[in-house]
């Protein structure tokens, strides 16, 4: 067992998991998003609402306005892996832009909403038979501009 190499591989998998979650939300693939959580995984939304389990996560996100277009720009990713425990702590900063799918698409894209938000995400990740999954995610906003 090469602990250093195993740690690097786990860190990369955890970073990919965080990016896959942002991509799934932006693609409105809420089943794929929920599948990135453990079966009883917990998602604490910025308003403090706690969603427990994959079905609750899918239901909450599917209830969102279907016209809402989002792009989560993820940066400053940090991952600390505990191979012995099979867990990891992940943190990142997110810049959220949004708009409307119904707005006309131009060569410059669609117009963005005036509201821009910077947030934080903190994840507890776990190594499962399905691969790395989110056990608990807490998300909140730290700055906004409208």
C-alpha positions in Angstrom: 0.0 0.0 0.0 1.4 3.4 -1.0 -0.2 5.8 1.4 1.0 8.9 -0.3 -0.3 7.7 -3.7 -3.5 6.5 -2.2 -4.0 9.9 -0.5 -3.5 11.7 -3.8 -5.9 9.5 -5.6 -8.5 9.9 -2.9 -8.0 13.7 -2.9 -8.5 13.8 -6.7 -11.7 11.7 -6.4 -13.1 14.0 -3.7 -12.4 17.1 -5.8 -14.0 15.5 -8.8 -17.1 14.7 -6.6 -17.5 18.3 -5.6 -17.2 19.4 -9.2 -19.7 16.7 -10.4 -22.2 18.0 -7.8 -22.0 21.5 -9.2 -22.3 20.2 -12.7 -25.3 18.1 -11.9 -27.2 21.0 -10.3 -26.4 23.3 -13.2 -27.5 20.6 -15.7 -30.7 20.1 -13.7 -29.8 16.4 -13.4 -31.2 16.2 -9.8 -31.1 12.3 -9.8 -27.4 12.4 -10.6 -26.9 15.1 -7.9 -28.7 13.1 -5.3 -26.7 9.9 -6.2 -23.5 11.8 -5.2 -24.8 11.6 -1.6 -24.9 8.6 0.7 -28.4 7.1 0.8 -29.1 9.0 4.1 -26.8 11.9 3.2 -27.7 15.3 4.6 -27.7 18.6 2.7 -28.0 21.8 4.7 -29.1 24.6 2.3 -28.1 28.2 2.7 -31.5 29.0 4.3 -30.8 26.3 7.0 -33.2 23.8 5.5 -31.9 20.3 6.1 -32.6 17.7 3.5 -32.1 14.1 4.6 -31.7 11.3 2.1 -31.6 11.1 -1.7 -35.4 11.3 -2.2 -35.6 14.5 -0.2 -32.8 16.1 -2.2 -34.3 15.2 -5.5 -37.7 16.4 -4.5 -36.4 19.8 -3.2 -34.3 20.5 -6.3 -37.0 19.3 -8.7 -39.4 21.8 -7.1 -37.2 24.7 -8.2 -38.3 27.1 -11.0 -37.6 25.2 -14.2 -36.7 28.5 -15.9 -33.8 29.1 -13.5 -30.4 28.8 -15.2 -27.4 28.5 -12.8 -23.7 28.2 -13.1 -21.7 27.4 -10.0 -18.0 28.4 -10.4 -16.1 26.4 -7.9 -12.7 27.5 -6.6 -10.3 27.3 -3.7 -10.9 23.6 -3.2 -9.3 22.0 -0.2 -9.5 18.3 0.7 -8.2 16.5 3.8 -8.4 12.7 3.6 -8.3 10.3 6.5 -7.6 6.9 4.7 -7.9 4.9 7.9 -11.4 6.3 8.6 -12.5 6.3 5.0 -13.6 9.9 5.2 -12.5 13.3 3.9 -13.3 16.9 4.7 -13.7 19.1 1.6 -14.2 22.9 1.4 -14.6 25.2 -1.5 -15.7 28.7 -2.5 -18.5 29.1 -5.0 -19.5 32.0 -7.2 -23.1 31.6 -8.2 -24.5 33.3 -11.4 -28.0 32.8 -12.5 -30.4 33.7 -15.3 -33.4 32.4 -17.2 -33.5 29.6 -19.7 -36.3 31.5 -21.5 -34.1 34.5 -22.2 -32.8 34.6 -25.7 -29.4 33.0 -26.2 -26.9 35.3 -28.0 -23.3 34.9 -29.1 -22.5 36.3 -25.6 -24.8 33.9 -23.8 -28.0 34.8 -21.9 -28.2 37.8 -19.6 -27.3 37.2 -16.0 -29.5 38.2 -13.1 -28.3 41.2 -11.2 -27.9 39.2 -8.1 -24.4 37.6 -7.8 -23.6 35.5 -4.7 -20.4 34.1 -3.2 -20.8 31.1 -1.0 -19.0 28.4 0.9 -19.5 24.6 0.8 -18.2 22.3 3.5 -18.5 18.6 2.9 -18.0 15.5 4.9 -17.3 12.7 2.4 -17.2 9.0 2.9 -15.7 6.1 0.9 -18.6 3.7 0.1 -19.0 0.7 -2.1 -20.3 3.2 -4.7 -17.1 5.2 -4.4 -16.7 8.6 -2.6 -20.1 10.1 -1.6 -21.2 13.1 0.3 -22.3 12.2 3.8 -23.1 15.8 4.9 -23.0 19.1 3.0 -23.4 22.5 4.5 -23.7 25.5 2.1 -24.1 29.2 2.8 -23.6 32.5 1.2 -21.0 35.0 2.5 -21.4 37.9 0.0 -23.9 39.2 -2.6 -24.3 42.0 -5.1 -27.6 43.0 -6.6 
